[in-house]
């Protein structure tokens, strides 16, 4: 039995492309492992608070105030979900060439020195290894190639953050050109669903 952590971050509701494809990814995974245990986090409906001067020490230093202790408890919970997961599915639509701020806030709580990474003489070392990650990226335009590729601050950013904590087995499913009209949207969905079906168990 595998443990699956599912993160959605689109604010566009159930009709969003990333949410549709995340649901497809979960269906594909559970078809292969019907006994899989799934933890869902909707970062749009139930957002992780952004770090503030009153809470940042709860994640980055020593928690002492009630607000800091609350931030530390949330960080502990999110990190525990990550540690338990064998597979992580992330729905990450492109907003302003990067990721939703709610997803960034989640990363701000789980990138924690001594817990998910550590500093060594050789440099930073990720501590969450041996897990598979599926990242669903929805994009209005074409950013995986061509002139707009230089504007892609989404995928390189996600790859860096995930790799920093040891998550290097990452598959990106890109649904691109969904802003080009209904036919392009349908084609992006079909191509991404085919890519999900080809994923190794």
C-alpha positions, 0 to 999 in steps of 0.5 A: 500500500502506498501513501499519496499526498495530493496538493491543488493550488488553482483558484479557478475551481473544479473546472481548472485544467490542473485540477482535472489532471490532478484528479486523473493522476490520482485515478491512475495511481489508485487504479494501480494501487486500490489500497493507497492512502491519500491525503488531499490538501487544497491550498486554494480553499484552505490556504497555508498562511504566508509567513509574517514577522510575527510567525517566521521564527516558527519555521526559520528559528526558535518558536516562542510566541503563540503565533510562532508556536502555531506556525511551527505546529503547522510546519511540523504537520506539513512536513510529516505529510511529506515524510509519509508520502511515497508519491506526491502529486502537485497541481501547479498552474502558471500564474504570472509566469510562476506558481500561485502564492499559496503553493509558495507558502506551502514550500515556505513551511516545508523547506526547513533546515534540519528537517527537510534539508541540512547544511554540510561541508559539501553544501545543502543536502536534501533529506526527503529522498526515495519519493516520486513526484508528479507535477501538473503544470497548466499554462495559457501559452507555450513555455516549454520551447520557443521564445517564451521559454525564457519567461518560464519561472514556474518549472525551473523554480519548482524543480529547484525547490523540490530538489533542494529537499531531496525530491529529484524523481520528478515528472512534469506534465505540461498542459500548454496553450490552453488559452489558445481556444477550446480546441487547443484546451482539449488537445492539451488535456488529451496530450497530458492524459496520455502522458499520465497513462504512460507514467511508470508505476 
